[in-house]
């Protein structure tokens, strides 16, 4: 059984920086060597340092190249993959990987909240757990998983919920898929479905400028990643920035109040935007499904959907933004249909 371990950086790989603070310095091999007992686990590891960046500096281009590397490794017989990276963006990178990875080999993303210079650093335990999940036959077919603090999360549900806690990752919709106990993965829940976008790509697209935005799904693939703006509804915001944002965007995601509500003054702006670009309605609450048929007043979900907004289902605004960006970049023909799976 061979597992590929790919290091992208993040706190798990960070040590003191000459300018103060910590920054990514450790190679993936150094991370693996720091894990007690891993070499006796009977799992062959193919260890690669791929990037050494903080989570915030990763790009979709990096993920596209990572996917190519993983596909080659799976084709050559690796049974699964572990990716180590900054926790700041795991909820997004893991979701992007889950959309684009269609094979049975599990891709397990992990990281650390306490860097290796701190007492109680959690990187070695998380890496050990991630390797064991990637090698577990029960994880096959589950796509991309996130493993930290001995919990196994589905990539399309997981959220970072706390700035510093080692138990920061949670799945508000449905809970974890399973747990690690005594060094073994125990999968208790299997997702009812797995949504992927076969044939789409995250590879860095050819450079090109796309101003002004003229996005429609019918235009076919774009020359550069689509610009998708995420904008949050807040008390008393009159929405006057919306026309500007919409004009400069290929797609818009609204992190709405509650089950999908915005101030009434936003309604004409969103209606106008939705005539030109896809506008997705997600909730800023952090859990639950956007409603579609409950509230009837202007700015409520029924009204907004009737004016052309696309409900995000259970997808949080960050994942909804990524899905829309990938769909638009690929020229996907049915954006509402894709969100209907959420
Ligand atoms: N700032 C770090 C990063 O995302 C946080 C972490 O890894 O936990 O790279």
Boltz pocket constraint, residues with backbone or C-beta under 6 A from the ligand:
constraints:
  - pocket:
      binder: B
      contacts: [[A, 9], [A, 10], [A, 11], [A, 12], [A, 53], [A, 54], [A, 55], [A, 56], [A, 85], [A, 86], [A, 87], [A, 88], [A, 89], [A, 111], [A, 112], [A, 113]]
      max_distance: 6.0
